[in-house]
Every structure is written in structure tokens, then in C-alpha cells.
Amino acid sequence: MNKNEKFIITINRELGSGGRTVGSKLAEKLGVEFYDKAVIKGLQEKFHLSVYDIEKLKGAKQNWWTELKRQLIIGPGSANYYIPRDDDDDVQPLDTDTVFKVETEILKSIAAEESCVVAGRSGFFVLRDCPNRLSIFIRASMPFRLARVMRKQHVTEDEARKIIERVDTMRENYVKKYAKTSRYDTRNYDLIISVDGKTEDEIVDMILKYIG
């Protein structure tokens, strides 16, 4: 990947690995914007976008995403910490074909206009044909994941384990349904990082060194 040209970095991660935070920090270091499910879902809800709406916007204005982004007040590395909840579509999925198609159109439109870091949303699959792309998977041991989820969500170890198992299953089902592959298939990624024993900043530095 050449960071001096327009690029796309996709990050898939296990819940509790800190991968989303790594993505946000990486985007900030690179001076580009960070997009995850919270941003995409917020855009859908704020503008009630359908595939037809997106195609109409693209036809009317070449820089439609730039204008929309300005209204959303999105900036480099922007995003608040996001954890899937029981009413989240990672847990009780709203994974209809229409939702997937809208997300796909949004992500492809973003990738066509700017460099960015995308977390989740099957970005490794949706954006697989984009030139100058780096696909990353961030994982962690179960003890690490449990400790992080317990700390972030203020739950017991048993509750944290149930949350992780539920989210893992839902995310895997989502990827299998739409990407026809497993999110754990290493062939989907250029770089796989285990976060155990490393800080988020150290992981970001590792990625930056890999990029060169």
C-alpha cells in the first residue's frame, strides 16, 4: 500500500480486541477519516438513504459524499467508543439484503472519493477490488477479550463471555451470508495482528511500519 496515493485500510476485529480504537488512532495518525458501523448507521438514519437515493445523489452531484460528510461533521480519526449492545444490529442483526446493499454503496462511494480507514461492515469483502488497499484483522486471546469487555461494559466475566460469544456468532453469520467466506479465513487479510501484550499505540506503530 502506498500512503502517498489514495488508499483504503479495512480493519476486521474481534470484540474485545480494541481493534476499533486501533483503527481510529491509525486514521488520526494518517490524517484521514475513520468509518465504522456507527457512522454508516447514523448516515442511513439521518438521511434515510436507499440504494436508489444514493444513485440519484451520485448522478446529480459528483461530490455528493463530500457534501454529506460536511453535514455529518466527520473529521480525521473521528468516532466515539462503540460497543455492540443487545439492541445493536451486530447482536440482533438488521441484516436484510437492502441494508447490506446500502452499506455497500456508501462504502464504495467513500472509497472512490478519499483515503480512509474502515472498521468492520465486511469492508475486506466490499472493498476488495479497490486499488491500493490494505486489509487487517485484529485478534486477541479470550482472557484479553473478557477483561476488556468487563472493563468497558461493567459486566461480570460470565456476562462478558456471553456477549462475546453472541457477537462472534452474529458477525460470522453476517460475513458468511454476504461475503460467502469466514471472517477468520486468513486469506482475506494482508496483515493479522494479535494484540496480547501490546498497547493500542504500539499496534498502530506496527501498522505504520508495515505500510512504510
C-alpha atoms as one frame of an Amber mdcrd trajectory, in Angstrom:
protein
   0.000   0.000   0.000   1.269   3.438  -0.929   0.177   6.013   1.641   1.183
   8.829  -0.716  -1.694   7.921  -3.014  -5.395   7.480  -2.273  -5.680   4.385
  -0.107  -8.175   2.265   1.814  -7.418   0.370   5.022 -10.026  -2.117   6.197
  -9.965  -3.476   9.727 -11.858  -6.507  10.897 -11.541  -7.285  14.562 -12.767
  -9.477  17.362 -14.945  -7.861  20.013 -12.762  -7.004  22.974  -9.551  -6.793
  20.950  -9.508  -2.998  20.872  -9.415  -3.109  17.086 -11.874  -0.288  16.667
  -9.784   2.009  18.836  -6.697   0.996  16.877  -8.500   1.902  13.665  -9.480
   5.304  14.983  -5.951   6.046  16.209  -4.471   4.831  12.924  -6.767   7.096
  10.923  -5.776  10.045  13.092  -2.065   9.299  12.619  -2.523   9.084   8.858
  -4.644  12.241   8.771  -7.620  10.505   7.176 -11.143   9.732   8.298 -12.372
   6.711  10.192 -15.642   4.989   9.371 -17.335   2.245  11.326 -20.843   0.877
  11.732 -21.868   3.764  13.996 -21.086   6.310  11.276 -22.663   4.272   8.472
 -25.776   3.525  10.515 -26.030   7.159  11.570 -25.804   8.279   7.963 -28.540
   5.863   6.926 -30.823   7.024   9.732 -30.127  10.741   9.346 -30.712  10.826
   5.593 -32.955   7.754   5.180 -30.777   6.625   2.302 -31.721   3.815  -0.033
 -29.710   2.400  -2.931 -31.915   4.458  -5.258 -31.260   7.626  -3.232 -27.515
   7.101  -3.403 -27.549   6.515  -7.150 -29.661   9.650  -7.581 -27.247  11.709
  -5.461 -24.246  10.373  -7.359 -25.911  11.229 -10.646 -26.794  14.753  -9.577
 -23.557  15.702  -7.807 -20.177  14.137  -8.333 -19.023  15.204  -4.875 -22.213
  14.148  -3.062 -20.297  12.330  -0.334 -18.134  15.359   0.431 -21.227  17.485
   0.936 -22.970  14.852   3.027 -19.850  14.378   5.132 -19.741  18.088   5.865
 -23.257  17.888   7.285 -22.261  14.955   9.482 -19.253  16.897  10.809 -16.885
  13.991  10.276 -13.195  14.676  10.844  -9.898  12.725  10.779  -9.985   9.808
  13.192 -13.422  10.851  14.405 -15.590   8.393  16.347 -16.715   7.701  19.880
 -16.034   4.375  21.557 -18.630   1.924  20.285 -19.590  -1.427  21.832 -22.365
  -3.623  20.429 -25.386  -3.754  22.724 -28.339  -6.097  22.871 -30.279  -3.853
  20.510 -27.310  -3.491  18.171 -27.500  -4.967  14.696 -24.377  -6.984  15.439
 -26.370  -8.798  18.116 -29.891  -8.693  16.740 -28.992  -8.089  13.096 -30.890
  -5.894  10.708 -29.005  -7.754   8.012 -31.575  -7.519   5.255 -30.361  -7.527
   1.679 -31.414  -3.876   1.386 -29.323  -2.777   4.375 -26.288  -4.611   3.026
 -26.731  -3.053  -0.412 -26.998   0.449   1.066 -23.896  -0.067   3.209 -22.033
  -1.413   0.189 -22.940   1.616  -1.921 -21.942   4.005   0.867 -18.576   2.315
   1.442 -17.760   2.136  -2.272 -18.672   5.801  -2.690 -16.450   6.781   0.222
 -13.557   4.700  -1.110 -13.894   6.273  -4.555 -13.506   9.793  -3.173 -10.983
   9.688  -0.339  -8.405   7.820   1.678  -9.837   6.338   4.861  -9.822   3.588
   7.466 -12.935   1.396   7.602 -13.702  -0.838  10.589 -15.990  -3.833  10.174
 -19.014  -3.835   7.842 -17.302  -6.619   5.817 -15.007  -3.943   4.430 -12.407
  -6.536   3.455 -15.002  -8.025   1.070 -16.938  -4.952  -0.069 -13.762  -3.019
  -0.914 -11.679  -5.982  -2.089 -11.331  -4.629  -5.625 -10.167  -1.169  -4.590
  -6.598  -0.409  -5.686  -4.045   0.494  -3.032  -5.893  -1.316  -0.242  -4.622
  -2.900   2.965  -6.785  -5.441   4.803  -6.090  -6.059   8.516  -7.518  -8.494
  11.056  -7.000  -7.745  14.753  -7.472 -10.571  17.220  -6.852 -11.299  20.906
  -6.906 -14.206  23.327 -10.145 -14.881  25.182  -8.726 -13.740  28.567  -7.731
 -10.418  26.992 -11.139 -10.005  25.357 -13.003 -10.895  28.532 -11.016  -8.410
  30.608 -11.596  -5.601  28.122 -15.324  -6.210  27.735 -15.722  -6.490  31.519
 -13.927  -3.166  31.958 -15.728  -1.338  29.155 -19.229  -2.653  29.777 -19.002
  -3.062  33.566 -20.206  -6.658  33.472 -19.169  -9.911  35.110 -16.877 -12.414
  33.424 -19.813 -14.715  32.694 -21.789 -11.851  31.147 -18.765 -10.764  29.113
 -18.291 -14.299  27.783 -21.923 -14.479  26.669 -21.654 -11.093  24.936 -18.504
 -12.144  23.080 -19.960 -15.484  22.007 -23.162 -13.836  20.807 -21.400 -11.101
  18.852 -18.858 -13.536  17.365 -21.666 -15.718  16.087 -23.658 -12.843  14.626
 -20.655 -11.269  12.919 -19.571 -14.602  11.473 -23.077 -15.286  10.180 -23.186
 -11.816   8.607 -19.894 -12.340   6.780 -20.811 -15.860   5.661 -24.159 -14.672
   4.319 -22.873 -11.756   2.276 -19.164 -12.407   1.652 -19.522 -16.193   1.321
 -16.424 -16.708   3.433 -15.384 -16.810   7.083 -14.130 -13.709   8.816 -11.458
 -15.961  10.336 -10.099 -17.072   6.948  -6.585 -15.605   6.920  -6.636 -15.421
   3.110  -8.947 -12.413   3.441  -6.239 -10.270   5.028  -2.829  -8.813   4.280
  -1.899  -8.399   7.930  -3.061 -10.239  11.069  -2.156  -8.855  14.485  -2.564
 -10.401  17.930  -2.892  -7.601  20.467  -1.944  -9.554  23.590   0.917  -7.845
  25.412   0.731  -4.740  23.219  -0.801  -1.318  23.704  -3.068   0.230  21.107
  -0.405   2.790  20.243   2.180   0.034  19.764  -0.156  -1.750  17.358  -0.699
   1.465  15.402   3.084   1.892  15.159   3.386  -1.705  13.912   0.882  -1.000
  11.146   2.597   2.247  10.186   5.941   0.443   9.963   4.352  -2.251   7.816
   2.972   0.388   5.472   6.396   2.087   5.374
